[in-house]
Amino acid sequence: MEARPAVDDAALGREALSVLEANWTGAATVPAPGLYPHQWSWDSAFIAMGLARYRPDRSRAELLSLLRGQWATGMVPHIVFHTPEAYFPGPSVWRSHDHDAAPRLLTSGLTAPPLHGLALWWIYRHTGDADFVRRAYPALAAQDGYLAAARDLGGAGLAAIVHPWESGMDDSPVWDSALAALPEIRYGYRNVDLDERHPDSDHDRYVWLALRYRNAGYRAEYLRDEHPFAIEDPMFNGIWLASCQAMAELAPLAQADPAPHAERAERIRRALLDRLWDGCFYARDLRADRLIRVRTVGGFGPLLDPGLPGEHVSAIVEILESARFMGATGYPVPSCEIRATQFDRTRYWRGPSWVNTNWLLRRAAAVHDLAPLREQLTNGTLRLVRQAGFRECFDPFDGSGRGCRDFSWSAALTLDLLADTVGA
């Protein structure tokens, strides 16, 4: 089905629920029919939060379904393959079944932004289900432990991503320089849908990075000593910090000690300021030992931290509201600074607006009591979906839809926005 523009909020909510029902497999929600036929980690966290006030049963099932794919190391994979539908790179590329730490379910070997602690907190906030917290908490504590033990490649407390797919923002221009430093690779990898949407993409290098990691046995030692792509991303780490704080709040319900989570959040905060801040937050390339001075929506991720010093909050919000981002577009929030040479309003994470990052920034505005910004993000995001439906992303100037139709996190997070607008 294709969602139609809705004439009112009630109709929009019904359309959103219909999309999520159509994309439900019986075990999990696929991001979109056709192109994304499996379960993606970041997507499922957003879907679980969007459903928390409407379908708490499905919200809980979504998160638990994902966690069944967790590895014994604590790593939550970025894809869990629940169906036999074809997809590249699929199970034959990742070969998780050859790894002793992998579950029986087939998964990828990479992780994704660790939004799941915040998702658990969000579900508890809106359902009061302490039993569910106790059930899911140990797995998410193990996820935190994995990131701290295996991904702090810089040694300062931040988690490094080792592949663009781990960022959730695959084609962001932030990764361009690190990818350009890799060997020229030609696998002949072709995906018609992706190639049309992402011309001149680096997907051959993406596959090469994945295969190197797989062939090294998914070992943490290999990532530390040899893997050529290692980047400390402010969005990934801002999300991790928010989840650590959420886990600290939930710990008493699980009869656990909140101190390790609170201490980890403080360490992430210090490292974000010490390592990624220079007037705004930039990603750091650990292999080149330098900041990547491209401003994207990812640089606003640390705003999710309620403990971020006020002067840093003010500086970031000034950039967000300036003509570099929201101040020059009709809709929030372009995924790349519009003055950057890499900006392209038509290309995925190089310009278009996304419901999920708008939602995260709306959450950040609420955390810092920035009511006008929160309202602007709410209203602007709802205008996008009212006008173009539940698209994967949107042109930030005219609001036209781009990418997939009936995209699950767009539908789910619209439900959450609507719940607040009617005071639910």
C-alpha positions in Angstrom: 0.0 0.0 0.0 1.0 3.6 -0.4 0.2 6.1 2.2 -1.9 9.1 1.0 -1.7 12.6 2.3 -4.1 12.8 5.2 -6.7 15.5 5.7 -6.5 15.6 9.5 -4.5 14.2 12.4 -6.8 11.3 13.0 -6.6 10.2 9.4 -2.8 10.6 9.5 -2.6 8.4 12.5 -4.7 5.7 10.9 -2.5 5.8 7.8 0.6 5.5 9.9 -0.8 2.5 11.8 -1.8 0.9 8.4 1.8 1.3 7.1 3.2 -0.4 10.2 0.7 -3.2 10.1 1.6 -3.8 6.4 5.3 -3.9 7.2 5.0 -6.3 10.1 6.3 -9.7 9.4 4.9 -11.5 12.4 8.3 -11.2 14.1 9.5 -7.6 13.4 8.8 -4.6 11.3 10.7 -4.2 8.0 11.7 -0.6 7.2 10.0 -0.7 3.8 8.6 -3.3 1.5 10.9 -4.4 -1.3 14.2 -2.7 -0.8 14.6 -3.3 3.0 13.0 -6.8 3.6 14.7 -7.6 7.0 15.0 -6.1 10.5 17.3 -3.1 10.9 18.5 -2.2 14.4 18.2 1.6 14.4 14.9 1.4 12.6 13.5 -1.0 15.2 14.4 1.3 18.1 12.5 4.2 16.4 9.6 1.9 15.6 9.4 0.7 19.2 9.3 4.2 20.5 6.7 5.3 18.0 4.4 2.5 18.9 4.8 2.7 22.7 1.6 4.8 23.2 -0.5 3.1 20.5 0.5 -0.6 20.4 2.7 -1.3 23.5 2.5 -5.0 22.8 4.1 -4.5 19.4 6.5 -2.0 20.8 7.8 -4.6 23.2 7.8 -7.3 20.6 9.9 -5.2 18.2 12.6 -4.6 20.7 12.7 -8.2 21.9 12.8 -9.5 18.3 15.9 -7.4 17.6 17.6 -8.5 20.8 17.2 -12.2 19.8 19.9 -11.4 17.3 22.4 -10.1 19.9 25.8 -11.8 19.9 27.4 -13.3 23.0 29.9 -10.4 23.0 26.9 -8.0 23.6 27.0 -6.6 20.1 23.5 -5.9 18.7 23.8 -6.3 14.9 22.6 -3.7 12.5 20.6 -6.3 10.5 18.7 -9.4 11.7 17.6 -11.7 8.9 14.2 -13.1 9.8 13.0 -14.0 6.3 14.6 -15.8 3.3 14.0 -12.7 1.0 17.0 -11.8 -1.1 19.1 -8.8 0.0 22.7 -7.8 -0.6 24.8 -8.0 1.5 22.9 -11.0 2.9 23.8 -13.9 5.2 26.2 -15.4 2.7 28.3 -12.3 2.9 28.3 -11.9 6.7 28.6 -15.6 7.6 27.5 -15.0 11.2 26.8 -18.7 11.4 30.5 -19.4 11.3 31.1 -17.3 14.4 30.9 -18.9 17.9 29.6 -15.7 19.5 26.7 -15.3 17.0 23.1 -16.4 17.7 21.2 -19.0 15.8 19.5 -16.2 13.9 21.4 -15.0 10.9 22.7 -11.5 11.3 25.2 -9.0 10.0 28.5 -8.5 11.7 28.2 -4.8 12.3 26.4 -2.8 14.9 24.2 0.4 14.7 23.6 3.5 16.8 22.8 2.2 20.3 19.4 3.9 20.7 17.9 0.9 22.5 18.5 1.9 26.1 16.6 5.1 25.3 13.9 3.0 23.6 13.5 0.9 26.7 13.2 4.0 28.8 10.6 5.4 26.4 8.5 2.2 26.5 8.6 2.3 30.3 7.8 6.0 30.5 4.6 5.4 28.5 3.6 2.0 29.7 5.0 1.7 33.2 5.9 -1.9 32.5 8.6 -2.7 35.0 8.6 -6.4 34.1 9.6 -5.6 30.6 12.4 -3.4 31.8 13.7 -6.3 33.9 13.5 -8.6 30.9 15.3 -6.4 28.4 17.8 -4.6 30.7 20.5 -7.3 30.9 20.8 -7.4 27.1 21.2 -3.7 26.8 23.7 -3.6 29.7 25.7 -6.1 27.7 25.4 -3.9 24.6 26.9 -1.0 26.6 29.7 -3.3 27.8 30.5 -4.4 24.3 30.8 -0.8 23.0 33.1 0.2 25.9 35.3 -2.9 25.6 35.5 -3.4 21.9 34.8 0.0 20.3 36.8 2.5 22.3 39.5 2.5 19.7 40.7 5.9 20.6 41.0 5.1 24.3 39.1 8.2 25.6 35.6 6.8 26.1 34.0 7.2 22.7 32.8 4.3 20.6 34.2 4.2 17.1 32.2 3.1 14.1 34.2 0.8 11.7 31.9 1.1 8.7 29.6 3.8 7.3 26.6 1.4 7.7 27.1 1.5 11.5 26.3 5.2 11.5 22.8 4.8 10.2 23.6 7.7 7.8 25.3 5.6 5.2 26.1 8.1 2.4 26.9 11.1 4.6 29.8 13.2 3.2 31.5 12.8 6.5 32.8 9.4 5.4 34.1 10.6 2.0 37.7 11.3 2.9 38.1 8.1 4.9 36.7 6.0 2.1 38.9 7.8 -0.5 41.9 6.7 1.5 41.0 3.0 0.9 42.2 1.1 -2.2 40.3 1.3 -5.4 37.9 -1.7 -5.3 35.6 -3.0 -8.0 33.4 -6.0 -7.1 30.9 -5.3 -9.8 28.3 -4.8 -7.0 25.1 -3.5 -8.6 21.8 -2.7 -6.9 19.6 -0.9 -9.4 17.5 0.8 -6.7 20.6 2.0 -4.8 22.6 3.0 -7.9 19.8 5.2 -9.2 19.5 7.0 -5.8 23.2 7.1 -5.0 25.3 7.7 -8.2 29.0 7.6 -7.7 28.5 5.8 -4.4 31.3 3.9 -2.5 29.3 0.6 -2.1 32.2 -1.5 -3.4 34.4 -0.1 -0.7 31.5 -0.7 1.8 31.6 -4.4 0.8 35.4 -4.5 1.0 35.4 -3.1 4.5 32.7 -5.6 5.6 34.7 -8.6 4.1 37.9 -7.5 5.8 36.2 -7.4 9.2 34.5 -10.8 8.5 37.7 -12.4 7.4 39.4 -11.2 10.5 36.8 -13.2 12.5 35.0 -10.1 13.8 37.8 -9.7 16.3 38.1 -6.5 18.5 41.9 -6.8 18.3 41.7 -6.5 14.5 39.6 -3.4 14.7 42.1 -1.8 17.1 45.2 -2.7 15.3 44.5 -3.1 11.6 41.0 -2.0 10.3 41.4 1.0 8.0 38.1 2.7 8.8 37.6 4.0 12.4 35.7 7.1 13.1 34.3 8.7 16.3 30.9 10.0 15.3 29.1 12.6 17.4 25.6 11.3 16.5 26.5 7.7 17.4 28.1 8.8 20.7 25.4 11.3 21.5 22.9 8.5 21.2 25.0 6.2 23.3 25.3 8.8 26.0 21.5 9.3 26.1 21.0 5.5 26.3 23.5 5.3 29.1 21.6 7.9 31.1 18.4 6.1 30.4 19.9 2.8 31.6 21.1 4.5 34.8 17.5 5.7 35.4 16.1 2.2 34.7 18.7 0.3 36.8 16.8 0.3 40.1 13.9 -1.3 38.4 16.2 -4.1 37.3 17.8 -4.3 40.7 21.1 -3.2 39.1 23.7 -0.5 40.0 23.1 2.7 38.1 26.6 4.0 38.7 28.4 2.2 35.8 26.0 3.7 33.3 26.1 7.2 34.9 29.9 7.1 34.9 30.1 5.9 31.3 27.8 8.8 30.3 30.1 11.3 32.0 33.1 9.8 30.3 31.4 10.1 26.9 30.5 13.7 27.7 34.0 14.7 28.5 35.4 12.9 25.4 32.9 14.5 23.1 34.0 18.0 24.3 37.7 17.1 24.4 37.9 15.3 21.1 35.1 16.3 18.8 34.3 20.0 19.7 35.7 22.9 17.7 32.9 25.5 17.6 30.6 22.6 16.8 30.8 18.9 16.9 32.7 17.1 14.1 33.5 13.4 13.6 37.1 12.4 14.2 39.0 10.1 11.8 41.1 7.9 14.1 43.3 6.6 11.3 44.1 10.1 9.9 44.1 11.5 13.5 42.0 14.6 12.5 38.6 16.1 12.7 36.5 15.8 9.6 35.3 19.3 9.1 32.0 18.7 7.4 28.9 19.9 9.2 26.0 17.5 9.0 22.9 16.7 11.1 25.1 14.2 12.9 27.0 17.0 14.6 23.8 17.8 16.6 23.7 14.4 18.2 25.4 15.5 21.5 22.4 17.9 22.1 20.7 14.8 23.4 22.8 15.1 26.6 21.0 17.1 29.3 24.4 17.7 30.9 25.9 19.5 27.9 27.2 22.8 29.1 25.0 25.8 28.3 27.5 27.6 26.2 27.8 24.6 23.9 24.1 24.2 23.7 23.7 27.8 22.6 26.5 27.5 20.0 25.0 24.4 18.5 21.4 25.7 18.4 22.6 28.9 16.7 24.2 26.8 13.9 21.0 24.6 13.7 18.7 27.6 13.3 21.1 29.5 11.0 21.1 29.8 7.2 23.5 26.8 7.2 20.6 24.5 8.2 17.0 25.3 9.2 17.2 29.0 8.6 17.4 28.7 4.8 15.0 25.7 4.1 11.3 25.4 4.2 11.4 22.2 6.2 13.6 20.8 9.0 16.4 19.6 9.1 18.7 19.2 6.0 21.1 16.3 6.6 24.1 18.4 5.4 25.0 22.0 5.7 23.5 23.7 2.6 26.6 25.8 2.1 28.8 22.8 1.9 30.2 21.7 -1.5 28.9 18.2 -0.7 25.3 19.3 -0.2 22.8 17.7 -2.6 19.1 18.0 -1.9 18.4 14.8 -3.9 21.0 12.4 -2.4 20.1 10.5 0.7 22.2 11.8 3.7 23.8 14.6 1.7 20.9 17.0 1.9 17.4 15.5 2.4 15.5 15.8 5.6 14.7 12.7 7.6 11.9 12.1 10.2 14.2 10.2 12.6 16.8 12.9 12.9 14.1 15.6 13.2 12.6 13.5 16.0 16.0 13.2 17.7 16.6 16.9 17.6 13.0 17.5 18.9 13.9 15.2 21.8 17.1 17.2 22.3 15.1 20.5 22.3 12.8 19.0 25.0 15.8 17.9 27.0 17.1 21.5 27.1 13.7 23.1 27.5 13.8 24.8 24.1 10.1 25.0 23.5 10.0 27.1 20.4 12.6 24.9 18.6 10.7 21.8 19.7 7.5 23.2 18.3 9.1 24.2 15.1 10.6 20.7 14.6 7.2 19.1 15.5 5.2 21.2 13.1 7.7 21.1 10.3 8.0 17.3 10.4 4.3 16.8 10.4 4.0 19.1 7.4 6.4 16.8 5.5 4.4 13.7 6.1 1.0 15.4 5.6 2.2 16.7 2.3 4.2 13.7 0.9 3.3 10.7 3.0 5.6 8.4 5.0 8.6 8.7 2.7 12.1 7.6 3.5 13.3 11.2 3.3 12.2 14.6 2.0 13.5 17.5 0.0 14.2 20.2 2.7 13.2 23.0 0.4 9.9 22.0 -1.2 9.0 19.0 1.1 8.7 16.5 -1.8 9.2 12.9 -0.8 12.3 10.9 -1.8 13.4 7.3 -1.4 11.1 4.5 -0.3 7.4 4.9 0.3 5.6 3.6 3.4 8.8 3.9 5.4 8.3 2.5 8.9 10.2 4.9 11.1 8.5 7.8 9.4 5.1 6.3 10.2 6.0 5.3 13.7 7.6 8.6 14.7 4.6 10.5 13.2 2.5 8.6 15.7 4.7 9.8 18.5 4.5 13.4 17.3 0.7 13.2 16.9 0.4 11.8 20.5 2.0 14.9 21.8 0.0 17.3 19.7 -3.3 15.9 21.1 -1.9 15.7 24.6 -1.9 11.9 24.8 
